[in-house]
């Protein structure tokens, strides 16, 4: 049974539900996953995921992946939990094991920070997944592995998830240069992802996710809606795919900048990119290690800022005509979905800003269809990337200081210094900060706080270096 509003009045009343239930999960021999959920016993949801073509599941492999299938079930449930965000959760198939419970309690609280703030909830949801009085007591990122987490095992066959933007391009090229066998993975294949895979010339495994068809109707009837930690869901689908296709690692493309939040609220730093950040990566790695043998997950770009990744991407010219980081191309409603850069959102501005120091103005304008830094109307949006005029936008944009670093670089670059937005950023934004803030060398330096395997690290450093 699919999701449907309660009988009677059309309005959906989130506060009327007490428990979100994880009801059932299944993986058939052709690689179709079915995940069942419910709000109390009144509203049911069924999500389906088709794993990539060629997936075959025999009894032995089905048993091997039972733990990661369970983890996917729990993690993907956040898309349905948010309709009402009740205080309690229950799992008909048993409680999650310890590492999974720690991950889930982070995803269903801090991972829903933006959702809670935007919807005006009185505080974060904090459902308990771990049994006993200590449930919910483990801080996000505390997986017992130390400040940086244990380094990943040395991989031989690596699956690299694609998002269609610059980051996953740099990630796949770093892994390719290591000599590992590489394949690409995505959930869906919109043009930017398909184009990236075509330029890369590597095998591309495509999964398809189908949300319960009744979810949109509930949203229209009054269900709560908003941003969820989608990266964690994609990572779990990728790990399940890797386990069934004999890959021993999933190399994500999440950078160190993703760990910086947007605003303080309800005692936490609300972070639009929570599930991309390093605390969530450490929790996910521990949960995956608990769930399935022989598959690791880590971010190969974790040492780098977005500015350093942009410098590397600027050299990868074959990809310039196919990548798109604008989230307008991923809208669920096809009528609102863009085909390329919208040119008027925080993501478009940020990517333009961090690429500009490393590209010729005419070339960058050719990628975006126009020069965003020579459009006076864009100034407030660019200033906001440094939190000048408000908080950093709820979008996948980098640290405020690296945006400031990019502005400093452009102000001193004769190719860009006379562009109208650059002139205003130099005169109105830079003076608001101390002289040492946004130093380009600091923004471009690589961090040692990561879990990149030793065999990959020299190639990551070489690609991301000056």
Beta strands, then each sheet from edge to edge (+ up, - down):
strand 1: 19-27
strand 2: 32-39
strand 3: 43-50
strand 4: 88-91
strand 5: 157-161
strand 6: 181-187
strand 7: 204-210
strand 8: 249-252
strand 9: 263-265
strand 10: 268-270
strand 11: 296-299
sheet 1: 4+ 1+ 2- 3+ 7- 6- 5- 8- 11-
sheet 2: 9+ 10-
end
